Amino acid sequence: ADGRLDETFSPARWWAELGVESVVPREDGSVYLVGMIRAGATNDLVRIARTLPDGSVDDAFHYVGNWVYSAGLTSPDGGIHVVTSNLKSDLQTTYLDVLRLRPDGTPDRGFRIEVSGRNYVIGSDIHNPPTIVSMARQVDGRLLLAGKFDRVNGVVRRNVARLEADGSLDRTFDPGTGPALSSDGSNFGYPVRG
């Protein structure tokens, strides 16, 4: 708490090859890391890993699935909500999934949210695809998503949406046209607080 380096936290069995992009702490002192990380006894390259409180790799957590873009927040059971790629994406529209991973890294098949948005295409290059930059849990267990997107599970929701605790879209929360985009269509999302 005084800003000194915690020398008891020693990530001796993993290292970030291209950097750690997000860090999500758990109540027990362990930490989820998202990035290009070499982890575990086999030194596998992974997109998400979990440390034990001392910084060593937690081999009890193992995720196999689509590319993880970012981690949002822990779930009450000690798992984590993540944003992953979705193979439906095409040149005009990018789809992302919000998943809940159990504490062992397996996806909760009952919780999968599809978020989509229009791409800005110049030539054959995709620019400014949709993103989710922030997640927050309300006191009642519902989740808020913020970023740059047009639809959630096929329903129009511009840049902000709320999910029920089970992952279904809260249809009573409708931000209308959502936060305004800049004149060039860019939007880096809006932080939300739970």
N, C-alpha and C positions, 0 to 999 in steps of 0.2 A: 504493500500500500504506500510505501514511501518512495517508490520509483527505482529501488535498487534491483539489479538483475537477480532473478531467482535461480541460483545455481543448482538447486535440487531438481529443476526441470531440465532434463538433458536428453534431447532427441537423438540418441546414439544410433538407433537402428533404422532411421529413415532420413532422407534428405530431399529437398525440393529441387528438381532438375531445372524447371523453368519458373519457379517461384510459387509461393502460396498466395492464392487469390482471395480466400476468405477463411476466417477462423470463427468457429462457433463453440463456446465453452459449455460444458455440462455442469450440473450442480455438484457432481462428485469430484470435480477437478480435472476430469479428462477433457479432451478437446477434439472436435472434428476439424479437419483441414481439407480444403479443396485447392487443387493446383495440379501441377505435373510432379508427382511425388513417387519416389522409389521407397517401397515399404515392405516390411516383413522379412522373414528369413530367406525368401527367394529373391528379394530385391526387385519385385515386380513393379512396373510402372503403372500407377493407378491415378484416378482423378479425385478420389476421396478416400481418406484414411481417418482412423481415430487413434489418439494417443491415450495412454494411461496417465494418471496424475503426475507421474515422474517424467513424462515425455517419451517414454518408450512406446513402440507400436503395440496397439491392442489387436492381437491376432484373432480375437473373437469377432471382430467386425470385418466383413468381406462383402463388398458390393460388386455384382456382375450385372451389367446392363448398359443402357445408352449413355452417351457422353454426358457427364455432369458439368453444367455451366457454373452453378453457384449453389451455395448452401444457405438456407434461410434461418431456421430456428429449430431448436430441439422440440420434440413432442413430449407430452407428459410421461410416456413410458420410457424415455431416454433415447428414443430414436431421433431421426432428423428429417425435416422437410427439405427437399432439394429440387432444383430446376434442371431438367435434362432435355436432350434433343428428342425430336419426334421424327420418325422416318417418313411422315407424310409431306414434309416440306417440299416446295417446288420454287421455281424462279419468282413467282408473284407473291406467295404467302409462306411465311415461316411458322411452324407449329412448335411449341414447347410443351413439356409435361411438368406438372408439379407433382412430385411423388412424396409419399411418406415412407421412409426406410425404417424397418424395425431395428432394435438395438444390435442385432447380429448382421445387419446390412441387407437383408432380404426385403424386397418391396412389399408393402401392404397392398395386395391386389384390390382391396376395397376402396383405396384412396388414390385416384389418378385424375388430375385435372388437366384438360387440354386448353392451352392458351395460344391464340394465334394473332397475327398481325400482318399487315401489308408491307412488303419490301419496297424499297426505292431502288429501281433497276436502272443502271446507266450502262448501255451496251449489254454485255453479258455478266456484269458485276453486280452483286447485291450489296446495297448500302443501307445502313440504319435499320437492321432487322429488329423485330420485337424483342423486348427484354423484360425481365422481372428484376428489379433492383432492390426491392425491400419487401419483407414479410413481417407481420406482427401478429401476436395473439392477443385478443381481447380477454377481459376477465371471464367472460362467459364461454370461452373456448373457441369462439369463431376466429377465423384467420383473415387478415387483410393483406391484399397483394397490391403492389404499386409498381409502375414501370411504364413501358410503351407497348400497348397491345390494343386490339380492336374487339376481340371476342374471348369469352370464357365458356368452354363446353358448348360452343356454337351460339351463345347468347351475346348480343352486343353489350360490351362493357368497355368503356374507353379509359384505359390507363389506371383505373382503380376498381377493385372488386372485393367482395367479402364472401368467404366460404363458411358453410356450417362446419362444425367440428368433425363431421363424417366425410367432409370433402365435397359435398354438393354445393352448388352455387346458391347463395342467399339472394333470392329474387326480390326481397323487400328492400335491399340496398342497391339503388340504381343511381349512379352519379351523373346520369344523362350523357352529355357530350364529354364529360370528364375534364381534367385539367387541360388547358389550352396548350397546343404545340407551338413552337416558335415558327416564324414565317417560312423557314426552309424545311419544315417537317421534322426537325430533330427534337428529341425529347429524351432526357437522361433519367426520367422518372422522378417521382416525388416521394421523399421519405414519409413513412407512416409511423405513428406511435400507437401502441396498444392500450 
